[in-house]
Amino acid sequence: MSENFSHDFDTIVDQAKAIKKPVRVVIAGADVENILLGAFDAQAAGFVSPILVGNHKRITDMLDRLGLSDRSYDLQPVSDDVNVVQYSIEMILADKADVLMRGNTQTRDFLMPILNKGNHLLYKKIMTHVVMLKIPGCEKITAISDATILVEPSVQQRKEVIKNMVRALRMLGVEHPNIALLSLVEKPSFHMRDTVEAQTLVMRQNEEPFADCNLVGPIPYDLIVSKEAARLKNYDCPYCGEFDGIVVPNLMAGNLLIKTLQMNARANSCGIIMGAKIPIAITSRSDSQEQAFLSLAACAIMAQREVPADEQ
């Protein structure tokens, strides 16, 4: 781990390091290099105890190759015909683990057991994936959601995305965040459903607030991130360049935005699922060990945090 590894996420990492007891993280399909490296970095930082679930040979071979075989861990070998995600969830439900982390599984295969009503993991109306990014040139971390679970969210679902995002930001120390409803243009148009829905959500928030935030939309990306763009376009909004979160209109827009920022702008990030009864770390199998480490830091905070009465 590099010297400045946590530089852009100091608050999250410091909170995780301050927890009294390491959280037990069960990695579903642990034969993934970046995930293993990130998990053992989190162990070295003092806030994670790793539980590795999956094919015994693949995991031990990878541990040997990475020079991690002498580390402390709990290996739960399962055959390839066993659903490693369901196995990991059952460990948490049996109080043998605290946090679920995606390993070597396809996104759909990871999400299906989580969303399965039989596992009783949903504690809010919907679960959403919140990605926290430190974008070069931006002063603070920006949350983006939802880019994994909701393909074409309805107005009501986007309302829940906003609420989950506000909860995630508050958990990480951001009170009353500024949230943008991303769109192509800043004026509602009946040709673009998401712009009308964004306007509807803002009107509802202004009339009877459903989330503790400042909500703006529809608003395009340039106005979200740049005060100068707002000045040039004569767009009167005090939060331009200072938004804490971006709610995207659909999964494609969110996934494209996040991956572009990660791959081309070199944005560092961490990913968590909100709305579940358990902390869930979800990163891409192509994400760096830093991103895995930071996702675990966020989940370690979630695992130690008591849910406020207004969120129960």
C-alpha positions in Angstrom: 0.0 0.0 0.0 1.5 3.4 -1.0 2.3 6.2 1.4 -0.5 8.4 0.1 -3.0 5.6 -0.5 -5.8 7.0 1.6 -5.0 10.7 1.0 -8.4 11.5 -0.7 -10.4 9.4 1.7 -8.8 10.3 5.0 -12.0 10.8 6.9 -13.4 7.4 5.9 -10.2 5.5 6.6 -9.6 7.3 9.9 -13.2 6.4 11.1 -12.6 2.7 10.1 -9.2 2.6 11.9 -10.9 4.0 15.1 -13.4 1.1 15.4 -12.8 -1.0 18.6 -12.9 -4.5 17.0 -12.2 -5.6 13.4 -15.2 -6.5 11.4 -15.5 -10.1 10.0 -15.6 -9.7 6.2 -16.8 -12.7 4.2 -15.6 -12.6 0.6 -17.9 -14.5 -1.7 -15.5 -16.1 -4.2 -12.2 -15.0 -2.7 -10.0 -16.0 -5.6 -9.6 -12.4 -6.9 -6.2 -10.7 -6.7 -7.3 -7.1 -6.1 -10.0 -8.1 -3.6 -7.5 -10.2 -1.6 -4.9 -7.5 -1.6 -7.4 -4.9 -0.5 -8.8 -7.1 2.3 -5.4 -7.9 3.7 -4.5 -4.2 3.5 -7.6 -3.5 5.6 -6.6 -6.3 8.0 -3.1 -4.6 8.4 -4.9 -1.3 9.1 -6.7 -3.0 11.9 -10.4 -2.9 10.9 -11.0 -6.2 9.0 -10.8 -9.9 9.8 -11.0 -11.8 6.4 -13.1 -14.9 5.8 -12.4 -16.4 2.4 -15.1 -18.4 0.7 -14.6 -20.4 -2.5 -12.5 -23.0 -4.2 -9.8 -24.1 -1.8 -7.1 -24.7 -4.4 -7.7 -21.5 -6.4 -7.7 -19.4 -3.2 -4.6 -21.0 -1.6 -2.7 -20.9 -4.9 -3.5 -17.2 -5.2 -2.5 -16.5 -1.6 0.9 -18.2 -2.2 1.4 -16.3 -5.4 0.7 -13.0 -3.7 2.8 -13.8 -0.6 -0.2 -13.7 1.7 -0.3 -17.4 2.8 1.2 -16.5 6.2 -1.5 -14.0 7.0 -4.3 -14.7 9.5 -7.6 -15.6 7.8 -10.5 -18.0 8.0 -10.8 -20.2 4.8 -14.2 -21.7 4.1 -13.6 -24.1 1.2 -16.7 -24.9 -0.9 -17.2 -26.9 -4.1 -17.8 -25.1 -7.4 -21.5 -26.2 -7.4 -22.2 -24.3 -4.1 -23.5 -20.7 -4.4 -20.7 -18.8 -2.7 -22.9 -15.7 -2.2 -25.7 -17.6 -0.5 -23.2 -19.4 1.6 -21.6 -16.1 2.7 -25.0 -14.6 3.5 -25.9 -17.5 5.6 -22.7 -17.0 7.6 -23.7 -13.4 8.3 -27.3 -14.5 9.2 -25.8 -17.0 11.6 -23.7 -14.3 13.2 -20.4 -15.8 11.9 -19.6 -12.7 9.9 -20.4 -9.0 9.7 -19.8 -7.7 6.2 -20.4 -9.3 2.8 -18.0 -8.5 0.0 -18.2 -9.4 -3.7 -15.4 -11.6 -5.0 -15.1 -13.6 -8.1 -18.8 -13.5 -9.1 -20.7 -11.9 -11.9 -22.7 -8.9 -10.8 -26.1 -10.6 -11.4 -25.0 -13.7 -9.5 -23.8 -11.6 -6.6 -27.0 -9.5 -6.4 -29.6 -12.3 -6.9 -29.2 -13.9 -3.4 -29.0 -10.4 -1.8 -32.3 -9.4 -3.4 -33.9 -12.8 -2.7 -36.8 -12.1 -0.3 -36.1 -15.4 1.5 -32.9 -14.0 2.9 -34.7 -11.0 4.5 -31.9 -8.6 3.8 -34.0 -5.6 2.7 -34.7 -3.1 5.4 -35.7 -0.2 3.2 -37.9 -0.1 0.2 -35.1 -0.8 -2.2 -31.4 -1.4 -2.2 -29.1 0.8 -4.2 -25.5 0.9 -5.1 -23.7 4.1 -4.0 -20.2 4.8 -5.4 -18.0 7.4 -3.7 -15.5 8.9 -6.0 -12.6 11.4 -5.5 -12.5 13.0 -9.0 -9.3 14.8 -9.9 -10.0 18.6 -9.9 -12.9 18.3 -7.4 -12.2 19.2 -3.8 -14.4 16.6 -2.2 -15.7 13.1 -2.6 -18.8 12.8 -4.8 -21.4 10.1 -4.5 -23.1 8.6 -7.6 -26.1 6.3 -7.6 -27.5 3.9 -8.9 -25.3 2.2 -11.4 -25.8 -1.5 -10.6 -29.3 -2.5 -9.5 -32.0 -0.2 -11.0 -32.1 -0.3 -14.8 -34.8 2.3 -15.4 -35.9 3.6 -12.0 -39.4 5.1 -11.6 -40.0 8.4 -9.8 -40.7 6.6 -6.6 -37.5 4.5 -7.0 -35.4 7.6 -7.7 -36.8 9.1 -4.5 -35.5 6.1 -2.6 -32.1 6.4 -4.4 -31.9 9.9 -3.1 -32.8 8.8 0.5 -30.2 6.0 0.4 -27.6 8.4 -0.9 -28.3 10.9 1.9 -28.0 8.1 4.4 -24.7 7.0 3.0 -23.2 10.5 3.0 -24.5 11.1 6.5 -22.9 7.9 7.7 -19.6 9.2 6.3 -19.9 12.6 8.0 -21.7 14.8 5.4 -24.7 16.5 6.9 -27.5 18.0 4.7 -25.7 17.2 1.3 -26.3 18.9 -2.0 -27.8 16.3 -4.4 -28.0 16.8 -8.2 -30.5 14.9 -10.5 -28.3 14.4 -13.6 -29.9 15.0 -17.0 -28.9 16.1 -20.5 -30.4 19.6 -20.1 -31.3 21.9 -17.2 -34.9 22.6 -18.3 -37.7 20.0 -18.3 -38.8 18.7 -21.6 -41.7 16.3 -22.3 -39.5 14.6 -24.9 -37.2 13.5 -22.0 -39.0 11.7 -19.3 -36.2 11.9 -16.8 -36.2 15.8 -16.9 -39.9 15.9 -16.0 -39.4 13.4 -13.3 -36.4 15.3 -11.9 -38.6 18.5 -11.8 -41.3 16.5 -10.0 -38.9 15.2 -7.4 -37.5 18.7 -6.7 -41.1 20.1 -6.4 -42.0 17.3 -3.9 -38.8 17.9 -1.9 -39.6 21.7 -1.7 -43.2 21.1 -0.7 -42.7 18.3 1.8 -39.0 17.2 2.2 -38.5 13.5 2.0 -34.7 13.6 2.5 -32.4 15.8 4.5 -30.7 17.5 1.5 -30.7 20.3 -1.0 -32.1 18.8 -4.2 -31.5 20.3 -7.7 -32.6 19.0 -11.1 -32.7 18.4 -13.9 -29.1 19.5 -14.3 -26.4 18.5 -16.8 -22.9 17.3 -15.7 -21.0 20.5 -16.6 -23.2 22.6 -14.3 -22.9 20.0 -11.5 -19.1 20.1 -11.4 -18.3 23.7 -12.5 -19.1 27.1 -11.1 -17.6 28.6 -14.3 -20.0 26.6 -16.5 -22.9 27.9 -14.4 -21.6 31.5 -14.8 -21.2 31.2 -18.6 -24.7 29.6 -18.9 -26.3 32.1 -16.5 -27.5 29.2 -14.4 -28.4 30.5 -10.9 -27.6 27.8 -8.4 -25.3 28.2 -5.4 -24.4 24.5 -5.3 -22.7 24.2 -8.8 -19.2 22.9 -8.3 -20.1 21.8 -4.7 -22.5 18.9 -5.1 -22.0 16.0 -2.8 -24.0 13.5 -4.8 -25.3 12.8 -8.3 -28.4 10.7 -8.9 -28.4 9.3 -12.4 -31.5 8.7 -14.6 -30.7 5.1 -15.4 -28.2 2.3 -14.9 -26.5 2.9 -18.3 -25.8 6.5 -17.5 -24.5 5.8 -14.1 -22.3 2.9 -15.1 -20.8 4.8 -18.0 -20.2 7.9 -15.9 -18.5 6.0 -13.0 -16.3 3.8 -15.3 -15.3 6.9 -17.4 -14.2 8.8 -14.3 -12.4 5.7 -12.9 -10.6 4.6 -16.1 -10.0 7.9 -17.9 -9.9 10.5 -15.1 -8.2 8.2 -12.6 -10.9 8.8 -10.0 -10.4 6.7 -6.8 -13.6 5.2 -5.4 -15.4 2.8 -3.1 -18.7 1.1 -3.5 -21.4 0.0 -1.0 -24.9 -1.2 -1.2 -27.4 0.9 0.9 -30.9 -0.3 2.0 -29.7 -3.7 3.2 -29.7 -5.0 6.8 -26.0 -5.9 6.5 -23.1 -3.9 5.1 -22.2 -4.9 1.6 -19.0 -4.0 -0.2 -19.3 -4.2 -4.0 -16.4 -3.4 -6.3 -15.7 -4.4 -9.9 -13.4 -7.3 -10.5 -11.3 -4.8 -12.4 -11.1 -2.3 -9.6 -7.8 -1.7 -7.8 -6.8 -3.0 -4.4 -7.2 0.6 -3.2 -10.8 0.6 -4.2 -11.4 -2.7 -2.4 -9.7 -1.3 0.7 -11.8 1.8 0.7 -15.0 -0.1 0.2 -14.2 -2.2 3.2 -13.4 0.9 5.2 -16.8 2.3 4.4 -18.5 -1.0 5.3 -16.5 -1.3 8.6 -18.0 2.1 9.6 -21.5 0.8 8.6 -21.0 -2.4 10.7 -20.2 -0.4 13.8 -22.8 2.2 13.4 -26.2 2.1 15.2 -29.0 2.9 12.9 -30.8 6.1 13.9 -34.4 5.8 14.8 -35.5 7.8 11.7 -33.9 5.1 9.5 -35.4 2.1 11.1 
